[in-house]
Amino acid sequence: MKVLVIPEDPTLDQYILKPIVERLLADLGKQARVQVLSRPRLRGIAQALDATIIADVIQTYPMVDLFLIMVDRDGDPKRPERATVLESTQQRLFVCLAIEEIEVWMLAAHRDTLSDAWSEIRREHHPKERYAHPFLAERAPKLDPGQGRAWAMRELAGKWKGVLGACDELEGLKHRLHEWMQQGTGRA
């Protein structure tokens, strides 16, 4: 299965998204070749959730079996509706909104080492700045790819079930993908 992950900006997000999607699909029994979109290089949520841009991306990559838009919700109450509308336009497209930012998924793999309560981190509208940046600055190797994100995601394999349990949106995506695959709409 060929999978293309569409982030709002791949520069740092790729180091979190690629391992997350690989684990998610492995859970579903799919061996996948996962790539993170770098061309065209999207800049921001507006482009990542733009129906015309996404239709162009899908047309540009006809060999891809599954497209996953994975972006921050950023506390925007209208973003889930936009995601649902966009998903409904393409059969091979799913949108997953991180509550509130992609970096929370990274932090979920380290929940047992964080001093703040997980419920606080999940409620925070700016968890990247408040929790992820300090976490990476304190613990990650300074020259690690993705400003420490690659290092932080090395814990994912042993912590995957906990990440799913801590991040309902990922569990929900897994369930939706499972249903899609069961319907036979998901190619090998």
N, C-alpha and C positions, 0 to 999 in steps of 0.2 A: 504494500500500500504506500502510495506517495502522498505525503501530507505537506501542505504549505501553511505555515503559521504567519499571520499578518499582525504585526505589532503596530503601536502608534509610532514607535521609533526603535529600530533594531539595535542601536549602538550598545546599550546596556541590557535591554530586555531580553535579547537573544540568549544570554547566559542563564536566565531563569526559565524562559519559555521552552526551549528545546528539550532540556531534561524532563520538565513537567509533562510535556506531550508524549515523549518517548515512554515514560512510566505509565501514563494514562492508557495508551494504546496497548502496551504490554499486558496490562491488567485485563484488557478486552480480548487478549489472545491474538493480537495483530502485530506482526513484525513490520515495522514501518520505517520508511526513509523520510525523516523529518528535516525540513529546511525552514529557515526563517527568511521571510521576504526581505531582500535588500535592494532589489531593483524592480519597480521604481521604489525609491527611498521615500517612504511616507513620513510626514512630519506632523504629528499630533493626532488627536482624537478625531477632529473634523475630517481629515483625509481618510483615516482608517474606517470611519463609519459612513463615508460618502458612497452612495449606491452606484454612481457612475464610475468612480475610481475602482471600486471593488469589481464591478462587471468587467472593466478593462483588464484587471489583474486576472480574473478567471478566464477570460478569453485569451490572454497572453500565455497562460499555463494550462493548456487543454489536457496535458498528460497527468495532471494532479488529480488524485481521487477525492481528496478532502481538503477543504480550506477552513482554517480556524482563525477567526479574528479574536485576539486576546489583548484587551486594553483595560485601562483603569476606569472604574466607575466614577471616581473622584467626587463622590457625594452628590452627583447630579441625578435628581429624581426622574428626569426625562430620558436618561440614557438607556434604561432597560427597554422602554417602548421603542426607541430608535433601533436598538439591537434586534428586537423581535420583528420589526418591519423589515429590516435588512435581511435577516435570516429567511424570511418568507419569500424572498425574491429568487433564491438560488437553492437547488436541491442538495448540493454538496457543501453548503456553507453553514457554519455554526459560529455563534458569537458567545464569548465568555467574558463577562465583566468582573474584573478583580475588585473585591471589596477591601479597601478603597483603591489600593494600588498593587501592581504586580509584585512589588517587593514583599508584600505580606505573605505571599506563598513561599518565598525564600525563608522568611522569619519563622514560618510554621514548622519548618524542619529543625528549628533550634528552640522551639517553645520551652523545652525543659531547662534551658540555660538562660532564659530571659528573666530579668528582674521584675518586669511589669506583668500585670495580669493579662492573659490572652484576650479577655473580653474588652479591656481598655484599648489594646492594639487594634482590635477589629472595629471598635467604635470611632477611633481617631480618623479625622478627615485627611490628615497629612502624615500617614505613618512612615512614608519614605524618609521625610526630613526628621521626624521626631524619634523614630526607632531604627529604621534600616541604616541610615547613614552613620549614626553613632555606633551601632553594632559592627558594621564593616570597618569603620575607622579603628575601633578597639581591637578587633580580632583577626581581620583578614590580612594576608600577606600584601604588602604595599604595592608590589608589581604584578599582582594577580590580574588575569584578564577580567574585564567587566568591573573594574574597581572593587574586586573582591567577590563579585557575584559567582564567578566560576568556582571559587573555593567554597563558598557557602552552600552551593548546590551539590557538592560531593557527599553531603550527609543524606541526600534524598533517598537513596536506595533503602537504607535501613529505617527510614522514618516515613515512608510513603503513606502507609495506612493512617498514621497520625495526621499527616498533611491533609489527606482527604477528609478525615473527621473534623479537622479544624477549619476547613475552607469549603463550606457548603456549595459554593458556586462551581468548584472543581468536581465535587461528587455529582452535582446536577448535570454538568457537561458529560461526565462519564455515562450517566444513565441515558441521556439523550442520544449519545453516540451508539450505545448498546442497542437501543430501540431502532435506530436508523440502520444499523448493521443487520439486525434481525429481520427487518423488512426487506432485505435484499437490495436496498438502494446503495449500500456501501460496497464498492468493488474491493476485491482482495487487496 
